[in-house]
Amino acid sequence: MPFELPPLPYDYAALEPHIDEQTMRIHHDKHHQTYVDKANAALAGTEWADSSPEEILQRLDTISPEKRTAIRNHVGGVANHTFFWESMGPGKGGEPSGDLAAAIEQAFGDFDSFKQQLTDVSVNHFGSGWGWLVYNGATLELLSTINQDSPLSLGMHPLLACDVWEHAYYLKYQNRRPDYVGAWWNVVDWGKVTERFTSARSHV
Ligand code: MN
């Protein structure tokens, strides 16, 4: 089954003023749609045509070299954007609690230190890519990936993602990536991140 663009799980303007409506419309309706279309074109006629984006990204190394780059880029773009939309919501932000809060303290010292470190990873990533909080099977880690590369291809369980491609912020923030990342924290859905953490721990 070809992939379809999933609807945004909230209104385009729901993340205002932190992420503006026009950016969300173009980012979802144009950029994400293009990844869906190009992923479908890359997968057409291959043995992967019925696999989920996540299954494909976990097994990228088994894909033939002539197909691998297109699949890595476009299937990565499909999965990363769905993951990104679901990582945010209106009226979110704040801090996690429970086991996730404890794991963050264990890995990074405290929440503020974690927040600063993921901000630094995202702001300082050179060029297009993503900042990530991941679970590696034992503890939490931060990393950044280039282009549309997914931590799934590194054997990691992604928990939270910040899109630092210019298309994610340039209309409102222009060159001020630190301002965008600072505002992004106000829409992080910790309930969703906690759900992913619980699921990842039960699957290792
Ligand atoms: Mn994007």
Boltz pocket constraint, residues with backbone or C-beta under 6 A from the ligand:
constraints:
  - pocket:
      binder: B
      contacts: [[A, 27], [A, 31], [A, 81], [A, 163], [A, 165], [A, 167], [A, 168]]
      max_distance: 6.0
